């Protein structure tokens, strides 16, 4: 079922993009991303963890037990986007070997997968990293901020034509709203861990932006081209 779901998902991506390189980049990027979660879960005593493929949406990593502390949960959530950037390495290598610019675009797409996952919107990784920080102020503040950002991401997904992703986020957001404010499992964050969590989140986001900017810069030789391409992707430029 996992193989069939993966092939179905890859075929759907190819149908939308008409590029088998982009389809491979998305599938490979998602698998490496989820494997980052798996490695962190196993390292922090939450394993043995596994990756489950969700057709048309990607995959999810699940452990056998919850984190011992909120800090462990933050580390697990950010391990996916940070480790997921390693998936760009073979795409850069294949571009240098074959000279086809589509491989560079594949690396850029992988970076975008990880960067979007950092949005503080349930159930994306960013909500699990930033949520506990907001919960230290007040659980209602966490819920309000995550819901507001989640609604903004849904609107963005719909306007960009990512209807399946937008509907998935809308359902997740509705479930989050019904559950109400949640008390994080495990030992709460200490003051030091709160600062470290924010720093790790910002470092991960910066790494995603940096690698994404490098990809088109290789082709154009101008760093601003990479930054402008990221801005265009998120609709930040007119």
N, C-alpha and C positions, 0 to 999 in steps of 0.2 A: 504493500500500500504506500509506503514511503517513497519507493522508487517511482511508482505510477503517479503519485501526487506531484513529485518533483518534475517528471517529464511533462505532465499536464500543465504545470505552472510555467515551465520553460517554453512550451509551445504557445501558451497564451501571450507571454512576453514577446516572443518572436512575431506573433501575429500583430501585436500593437506597434512594435518598433521596426519590423522588417529587417532586423539585424540579429544574426545568431551570436555575434560577439557580445552584444548588449545582453542577450538572454543568458549567455554563459556568465557574464560579469555579475548579473543580478543573483543568479542561483549560487555561484561560487562565493560571492560576497556575503550573502545571507548565511551560508553554511559556516564560513570562517567566523563571522560575527557571533553566531550562536555557539560555536565551539569555544569562543573566548569566555562566554558565560559558563559553559561546562567546566572548563579548566579552573575557573575561579571557584565554582561550587565545590568541586572535588578537593581543591586545595584548602578550602575553609570548612571542610567537614560536612558539607550538605549533600554529598554524593552517595552512591554513584548517580551522576546526572546523565540525562539523555536528551537528544534533539528530536523533536516531533515536527514533521512537515505538515503545514496547513496549506492545502491547495489554494492557489490564487492569492495567498497572503504572505507566504514565506514559511517561517518555522519558529519554534519556541523551545527554549531549553528549560528543563524541569529537573529539580533535585528530589531526593528522597526525604529531606527534612528542611525546616526553615533555618534562617541564619541565627547564629548565637547572639549576635548584636546587630543594631541598626547599621553600624559602620560596615559590618560584613555585607549587609544587603546593598549598601551604596557601592562597595567595591565590585560586587557581582554585576550590578546594573551597568557600571561603566567599563567593565572588562570587555563586554561585547563590542561597543564602538571602537575602543582603543585597539584591541587585538584585531578587529575586523579590517583595519587599515593595512595589515600585512597582506591581505588578498590583492592589493594593488601591485605588489612586487612582480608577479609573473606577467602582468599586463604591460608594465613598463619594459620588462625584459623582452617580451614578444614584439613590442614596437621597435626596440633597438635592433632586434634580429630581422624582422620582416619589413619594417618601414611603413606599415599600414596605420594611418592615424586613428582608425577605429579602435585600436587597442588602447590608445590614450583616452579616448572617450569612455571606454570600458572602465579604466581606472578612475576617471572622474565620477562615473555613476556609482561605483563602489563607495567613494567618499561621501556622496550625497545620501546613500542609504544610511551610513553611520551618523551623519550630521542630522538628518531628519529624526533619527531615533533619539537624539539628545533633546528634542523638544519636550518641555515639561507638561506633557499631555498624556493622561491615562489611555492605554497601558504602555506607552513607550518608555524606554529606559530612562529618559530625562526626568519623568515624573517620580521614578523610584529613587533617583539621586537627589533631586531638589525638594521633593515632597517632605522628607524627614526634617530638612532644614526649616521649612516653613511651619511644620508641625510643632517645632520647638517654640515658635512664637505663639501660635494658637491653632488647634485642629481646624477651626472654621476658616482661618486664613488660608491654610493649605488647600482645603477643598475649594474655596472661592477662586484662588489663583489658578489652580490646575483646571478647573472647569472653564474659566475665562480663556486660558491659553488653548485648551482643548477645542473650544468652539472656534477660535481663530484658525487653528490648524485644519479643522474640518472645512471651513469656508475656503481656505487656501487650496486644499485637496480638490474640492469640487470645482473651483474656478480653473484649476490646472488640468481638469479632465481625469483625475485619479478617483473615479467614482467608487470603486470597490474599496480602496483604502479609506476614503471619506466615510462610507457607510460603516465600515468596520470600526473606525474611531468613534462614530456617533453612537453605535451600540455599546462600546466600551465606556463611553462617557455617561451614557444613560445608566449603566450598571453602577458606575462609580457614584453617581448622584443618588441612586436608590440606597446604596450601602451607607451613605453618610460619612462623617469624619471617622477615620480609622486610626486605631492606636497601633503604631509599628510594633512588630514582634521582636523580641530579643532586648538586650540591654540598650537603653537610650544612648544617644550620642553625647559624648562629653564636649566641653567647650573646644578642646583641641581638635577633636574629631570633626566638629562642625566646620571649623576653619579648613581642615584638611579635605573634607568632602567638597566644599565650594572650590577649593584650589584644584582638586582632581577633576572636577566637572569642567572648569574653565580650561584646564590644560588639554583635556580630551577634545573639547570643542575647537580649540585653537589648532590642535594637531590635524583634525579633520579638514578645517579650512586651509591649512598650510599645504597639505598633500593635494587637496582638490585644486588649489591654485597652481601647484607645480605642473599638473598634468597638461593644461592648455598652454602654459608658459613654455614648455618644451617645444611645442609646435610653432608658437608665434615669437618666442624670444623676448617677450615683454611681460613682466609680472602683472601689470594692470589688466592684461587680457584675461588672466586666470581669475582675478577678483571680480571683473565685470561679468564673466561667465557665471560665477556663483550668484551674483546679484540678479542676473537675468533668469536664472533657474528658479529663484524664489520670488520673482516678479517685483524686485525692489527698484528696478529702473524702468522708466517709461520709454 
